[in-house]
Amino acid sequence: MAEAAPFGCAGVTTFNALRCSGAEPGDRVAVLGIGGLGHLAVQFAAAMGFEAVAIARGEDKRKDALELGAHRYIDSSQEDAGQALRDMGGCRLILSTAASSKPLAGLVDGLVPHGCLTVVGFDGTPLQLPLDKLRPGSRPRTALARHNGTGAIRPPCLPFRLL
């Protein structure tokens, strides 16, 4: 049961954010931050059949992200992550697991029309997200901050501990 412990909080948070995102297998989803929440989010995304894109700062995270199941890695210290996502065709979901809210405004442009930015990692600083980024012309997008963890979500997320 010790191997299932991380699924009680971090696992439920990331699993439910992916599950409720509207993304379907084959859709591209990005995970911002490859730390405590992010490493689980990348594994879940890959196991759920999404094309997982990991975003973090530094080349030292690339190997870990790819080993966790990411199909691609973006080093945000070397390139504009929002532009990189646009160049890939955009994402259905960007799941922010990083504590800093600073990079979020630039990532919104990497969403496909009707895509969703979901924030589960938060440092408490005000989110500076210009509203025009959410509805520029014919590309409406959604930004959410979620409380994802309840005990009812644990059972469907627990089989992933075996991956």
Beta strands, then each sheet from edge to edge (+ up, - down):
strand 1: 28-32
strand 2: 51-56
strand 3: 72-75
strand 4: 91-96
strand 5: 111-119
strand 6: 142-145
sheet 1: 3+ 2+ 1+ 4+ 5+ 6+
end
